[in-house]
Each structure stands twice: as structure tokens, then as C-alpha cells.
Amino acid sequence: MHHPLVESRTERTLLVTGAAVAVPGTSVRAEALAVRGDRVVHVGTAEDARAVLGGRADEILELDGGLVHPGFVDAHCHPVMYGQALAWVDCRPERVPDIDTLVTVLTEAARDLPAGVPVRGFGYEHRRLAERRHPTCHDLDRIATDREVYVMNASGHGGVVNTHTLRACGITAGTPDPEGGSIGHFASGEPDGQLWDAACDLLTGPGGVKIGNHGPNFHLSEPDAIMADHLMRAQETFLAAGVTTVGDAQASRREMETYLRARTDGSLRMRVSAYLTSALLDTALELGVVRGFGDDLFRVQGVKLYADGTLGGWTAYFPDGYAADCCHHGQLYHSAEEYAGIIAKAHRAGLQTATHAQSPFAIGMVLDAVEKAQADVRRADMRHRVEHCGLPTDAQITRMGALGIVPVMQPQHHLRTGDGTLTAIGDLGHRYNPAGLCLPAGVPVVFSSDAPVAPPAPLEAISAAATRTTVLGTVLGDESLRLPVPDGLHAHTGAAASALHREHMVGALAPGMLADFVVLDADPLVTSSEALASIAVRETWIGGARAWAAPGR
């Protein structure tokens, strides 16, 4: 049996000096950081840090200025899907301004692919295309008629396929919309290539992952080597952004298998907390997979649900219709009763829930269901989450505080799509992501990227929350909705760690915490809100070991 004191003496030590070190919960900056094994043992003066390490360190990281900051925590993202999007053809608005360009870039990509291999793109935003519409199957038929062509919308909730794919999937004018999804049609009644939310189950094939009315299905099956590449590609991007811990906000067997293979072969370096799709809730309960199943590197944290759809795709649910189209209402994935039953089942088992909800109606469904579940079975400190939580009312924010519910927002969404949201829902869009109203109501604010919907860029998110200015220059709402930079930094570190039930391990640099940190070129607290996104990441360390460094360093 090993004596713990003997073990601690033989663990590798690290001394970090030469840069300011962020002290949690304050603007104070320390001189040095001392690490033993994978844990922080001291934050303070360089002299004291050396003394704690016995006068010497196995490794010294001597920096030339900058700031040592806790590694950022991205509490809601889709890493495997993000890697998939990075591997697909880039169809974002910056590269694809119109449908002809979309066809051109996908056609060029198709020339480099073997015969029969699908042609797939990600990131088009129909309201930022010159035509102000979705592509159709006929547009994509210009790319290929003998193999699948699929371009996914930036929302990740669906997209458009060509005629070949419609036929291969057996989709005709008579194919009904599945519960929780929709199939687009021309005026003639023939399918136009659009597949949304649960309709994307049709793309995964007979043996593929099925989600049903539990959310959008982006879990396309690919060989193990391709899945590993997707994860590694995404991981490098997260690490380069200074993100050390992520919450995977919709894990199916595809994601679980990918993470576990990477965990086994040592290629998984960032920390992952997985939220299983609610389609797998019964399976998880049968297996006894409860909160915290796993270790410091990979664990199952809870279950992901959907109440309504997306604001960007006009599928968020507004019972009175959209300002731009009073006959269009969006959709709910479940009836209120069915949804409340799923929440109750997870809550009884002690599983934290994380529900996608954008509209006030959908957010109300979450609050009602959690309130009822707690009344039936009282469980302390569950931290049930509302993902996105785009448009909560003042009364709903107050209720969140009373119920201990955590909103997990993405400021980069209003940065990129705030103008489209104003078009869709009118002046209500000025309240999009009202982070500034939460803290005074006792509601913790948590930030995330929702990658691939936005890239992992914590400082960009913090800037977007502080300025509330869109990419087109529109300022959303008044100052009360803005979140000051210090609070934004906490929202992407300590508060995000708490949303994952990991606040005792990550999100701050203090003795006993895991030594996950990032070296920034400048201190965000002395940088203007508008310039935050320009602060570069020099290095990212996880568990006291360098996980990424900028080229040339």
C-alpha cells in the first residue's frame, strides 16, 4: 500500500512564473503558480511558490508577460459534431453569400471525392444568402445526381439534401412529417429537400442512431477512424481557444463510443462531461448510469432534452406566431405532459437535466416541469439547466432563481444572428440572451459556444455579452441586459464548471483544483470590451501538462 505523503513527494512539480496569475473571484493578480502532479498547490508570490515545492521544481514555465488564467469551460457544445462540421465543406455566410456560390464550392469539393462518397457541407444561413431562402433539392442536383449531397444549416437542426438522397431515403410527397420534425415541400406537394429536427432520422440509415422526437439528429454514422479524426480536429480547436473542459450537450452511442475509444488510447486530452440524449434515458437508467458516472477526464453528467426548436431556423415555439409571419408558430418536441414526465423520471433518478428552450412558452414548460418534479421528490442542488434560454421573461428569471435552475446561454448567437431574430420576432428580439438581468435576480449566468453553431471563442462570447452588438452593428436592448466583463469571465469559468457539477475541480486556480490553465497575451480586465476577442491564446495546459501551444512557441 502506498503512503499518500510518499506519493505526493514523487509527483512531478511545475512552477509557473513571469506572468500575472488570476486569483479566483477577484481582480487580484498573483506572481506565480505552483503545481504538484495534476493539482494546484499554491497561488501567490514566486518565493512562496518555490518554498511550497521544496525550493525547486521539476519543470519551470518562465513566461514573458501575459496572464495565466483558469482554463475556459464550455458548458454546452457538440465536439464530435463540430469536428464533423470542420471536416465538411465550409458553407458559412463569410464564404457562401449566395446559392450559386454554395453550388460552386460543393461542386469543387465533389471533384476531389471518390465516386459514391457523400458531398456534405455545413453552416449556410438562409437569411444571409442573397436569395433569402433555403437551397432546394434542385439546387443541389447541380452538384451531383448519383450520390448524397447534404448541406446542414448553421443551426444544426437540419438542412437540405438533393433528389438522389430523397429517393434513397424513400421520401415522397406522401411521406408524413415525423413527430418532432418536418419535411419541406414545394407548392406542388413534392419534397423540396428540406429535413428538419426529427426528420433527420431518415438520414442515418436503418442501423443508425435514432432520436425520434427527442431532438435534431446529427449523428450520422461514419467509420471509427473518421469519428476519431472528427474528435481530434475539434479538440485541437477547443484547446487553441483556451477551452479545457466541455459539456457535450447531446451524446448518443456515436459520441459515447468515440469518447471511450479516445479515453482508452490516450488521445482524449480535454475534459468532457456528457449529457445523454433523452432518447437514451430509459437505457441509461436500466444500466444504472447516474450523475458523475466516469472520472476527471470523461464522465456522464446528465440528460439532454428539447422543449422547442431554434430561433435561427424559426422553429422556436411562439403560440401567437412570429412577427414576420403570424401563421408560423415553430414547434414543440413534446406535449407539456410528456415533457414533464421525462423530467420527473430523470429527476427521481438523480440525473441533472439540460433542456433546450428558447421561447418564453418553452422556458415556462421547463420551469413548470422542474417545479413539479421537485414537489414530488425533493432533491437538493440538482442544478437543472435551461440551454440557450434565449427569451426568458422577468418573472421567469425570478422563478429560475427560486428553483435553482441554471440558464446556459451563448452570446455568440446574438452576435451572429441577432438581426435575424429581430426580423423574426420583432422588438422582443432585443431581449435575446438577457444575461445582465440574471445576476441581480440571484440566477447564475453560464456561457458556452454551442459549437459548431459558433466556434469555441470564450473571449468573443464575453465581449458579445458586454457590448450586445451584432456583426451588423445593431445594439440589442439597453445597458441592463449587458453583462460586465468580470462576470462574463466567471460565466465561462467558475459558473460554467458549477453547471457541470465540477466547480471543485475546474474553473479556478486555487490549491486543490486541477491545474488546467491558459496563458493569454493580455489581461481581459484591462482590455476594452470591444477588443477582448483579439486577445491571443499562447498556451493551454491541462492537469499540469502542456496540451497546446501557439505555433512558434
Secondary structure, 3 states (H helix, E strand, C coil): CCCHHHHHHHCCEEEEECCEEECCCCCCEECEEEEECCEEEEEECHHHHHHHCCCCCCEEEECCCCEEEECEEEEEECHHHHHHHHHCEECCCCCCCCHHHHHHHHHHHHHCCCCCCCEEEEEECHHHCCCCCCCCHHHHHCCCCCCCEEEEECCCCEEEECHHHHHHCCCCCCCCCCCCEEEEECCCCCEEEEEEEHHHHHHCCCCCCCCHHHCCCCCCCCCHHHHHHHHHHHHHHHHHCCEEEEEEEEECHHHHHHHHHHHHHCCCCCEEEEEEEHHHHHHHHHHCCCCCEECCCEEEEEEEEECECCCCCCCCCCCCCECCECCCCCCECCCHHHHHHHHHHHHHCCCEEEEEECCHHHHHHHHHHHHHHHHHCCCCCCCCEEEECCCCCHHHHHHHHHHCCEEEECHHHHHHHHHHHHHHHHHHHHHCCCHHHCHHHCCCCEECCCCCCCCCCHHHHHHHHHHCECCCCCECCCHHHCCCHHHHHHHCCHHHHHHCCCCCCCCCCCCCCECCEEEECCCHHHCCHHHHHHCCEEEEEECCEEEEECCCC
